[in-house]
Structure formats: C-alpha cells, structure tokens
Amino acid sequence: MKKLNIGIVGLGRLGKVHAQNIAYKIPNSELTAACSIVPAELDFAKSELGINDVYSDYREMLAKANLDAVCIVTTSSEHCWQIEAALDAGKHVFSEKPLGVDVAQCKQAEAAVERHPELTFMLGFMRRYDKSYSYAKKLIDNGSIGTPYLVKATGIDPEALVQGAIKFAKTSGGIFLDMAIHDIDLCRWFLNSEATEVYAMGSTFKHPEFREAGDDETGVAVYKFSNGAMAMVHVGRTAPYGYHVETEIVGTDGTIRISAVPEKNLAQVYNSNGVCTECVGSFPERFEEAYLTEMQEFVDCALTGKKPGVNVYDGTKSTAIGYATTEAWKTGKIVKL
C-alpha cells in the first residue's frame, strides 16, 4: 500500500489528536517527523509517537525530513506563511482553521495554493465531516426541509477550560475569529450563500480578564445573506456543564436540529438529582470521529489527486466574515461585506 509521509507542526491538544490519527488510525499515512517550539511536545513525539526525527525549526523540517505532506496545527497567526512555505517546498498541506487572522494573510495562502495546482491543500473545518452535520447537509440538498432560510448556531466552551482561553485572549483575534469560525463556515455551507452584512455584540459577566484583554467571554452575531437568508451565532467560554455545540437549520418545509442536548452518549443517570444526561466535555471528544474522517480524506486526496471538500477559498470567505463580525462587535455598527 502506498503511504503518504506526513510531518506535523504543533503538538498541543488538537495537534496530538491529529498526530495520533496519522500515526495509528489511517493505514495509508505515516507520521515521519514532528516540529514544535515547545520541548515537552517534542518529548511527546518521541515517547508516545515513536518519532525521532524532530525539529524546533519549521523550515528545517521542510528541508531535511522525509515528507510528502505537512499537517499544520500551530497558532492561527502562523498558518499562512507556513502553508506557503510547505507548498513552495513541494509538500501537500493540511492546515487547521482558521486559514489566517486577516484577509491579507488569506490571500497570501490563496496565491500559494494557486501556484501549485498539482498539490493538495485542505483546511480543517471538521464539522463538515461529522456524521450529524453531513447528514443534515444531505437532507438539505435533497429538499427535505424545503429552502433553508435561517441557521441558529451555538458554540460554548466549558467553564472547566476557561483559564486556557483567558491565557490566549490577547492573541486569539477576539471571540468571533477565535470561536465562531466553524459556525460561520456551517452557515455558508447550509444556506449555500454568502453573508452581506453583520451586527454583533459581546458581554463579560464572570471573568473580567477577557474584557481587560480587549475581548469578551460571550458574543452574539446576526447575519444577512445574499439570497435573503439569515443566521444567528452565539459563542461563549463559560458553559458550566460541558462543551455545548448546537445547530438548527430552519427551512420553508421543516427544521433540522443537531445536538439540541450536547449529550456525552445515550446513557441517562437516574439518581438524587433526577434523570440526568451527561454532557460531552471537550471538542476533541465531541468531534473525535470527524477529525479522523477529515484527515483520511486529506490523505486520500493527496495520494489520488482528488479535490477535498474544503478549499482555501472557504477559509478566506469565513475569515472575511469573522473579521467583519469582529469589526461590528468592536464598533457597535452594522458592517457590510
């Protein structure tokens, strides 16, 4: 079996998920190198992944490692130049979202992708590969709910992980670029249209550290799309019960609701608290299968030349919407795209 040799850059929480999928769960891939500026992450690569070819310099890995492709799971602001460097070095590229933190960066990545049509580029919008979301898309495309005209999306990280969000609040790009990018992508996908204007607001009631960093702990945005459809996005960082991702698509002939209760599994606990359904605790847990499915698609596309379902332009468009949402949140005005 022909295998794709992949080097990974970034081995934080999500980087470890991708690395373990590549190393152990995708038969036609091989994890051959790892790069990180964090020594403990390189120790993880050696001890847990069996990778001895490790680097603290990304360009050195591109030049020296036995690679067909790279998986980029670094800080958002680093994605675009790393994408460009890898493509120019002749490597296929999978990059985590967002594509970039501003449109200029995204255009840099677009130009690199366009220079190398022979190489595969894929962006990690993994929710499109979740069984529930992909099933909803098939229903919509088949006309099961008529014409979709409203998406209501909620994404709230758990209070248990809030200190990590506070730590990176100054450099995250703000709550909408940091957290709403998946929901923005899904709105475009489900409505098959582009946003034309947005109004947004934010608030902080529990952790003033967010406001001190120029951010907010909760945000709400309302969008109008070119075909007349609408969307509402609610993102936050303080769910006391777990990781809450919920999406509703309303059409002229019906409605689809995905994860109305962010349940951990199908078990219910009957005790002194009543009848309880435990909630999923984190995004790696909720989208475990989707992360594997999207990486398998990337590997298959790189080996066969097939085009992936998510491209560089999806990244640019979602970033542009996220950037406009951030402007609307900061100015309190409706922003047109």
Number of C-alpha atoms within 10 A of each C-alpha: 6 8 15 23 20 27 30 29 26 25 24 16 10 16 19 20 16 25 25 17 22 26 18 12 15 18 15 16 23 21 27 24 27 29 26 22 15 12 12 12 19 23 16 15 25 16 11 11 19 14 18 14 18 23 20 16 12 20 14 12 22 25 11 11 17 15 21 22 29 28 28 28 25 22 15 20 17 15 22 24 16 21 26 20 16 24 26 16 14 15 25 28 27 24 24 22 25 27 32 26 24 18 19 13 18 24 18 15 27 21 12 21 24 12 13 16 11 14 21 25 28 29 24 24 25 21 18 22 21 20 14 14 21 14 14 22 19 12 14 22 16 10 15 17 18 16 16 23 17 23 26 18 25 18 21 23 24 20 16 16 16 16 13 9 19 21 13 14 22 16 14 19 20 26 27 33 26 20 22 28 23 22 28 26 21 21 28 18 14 20 27 14 15 22 24 16 19 26 22 25 19 21 15 15 10 10 15 14 18 23 17 12 15 14 25 25 26 21 25 21 21 17 26 19 21 13 13 14 20 21 24 21 21 23 24 25 25 21 16 12 15 22 26 27 22 18 19 19 23 21 20 13 11 14 17 18 17 16 13 12 14 19 19 17 11 7 10 13 11 10 8 7 7 9 10 13 16 17 16 21 19 19 15 16 13 20 17 16 15 20 22 20 18 25 23 19 17 26 28 20 19 24 18 10 13 12 16 17 15 17 18 20 16 19 25 23 19 28 27 22 27 30 21 24 33 25 18 20 25 15 13 13 14 17 19 15 14
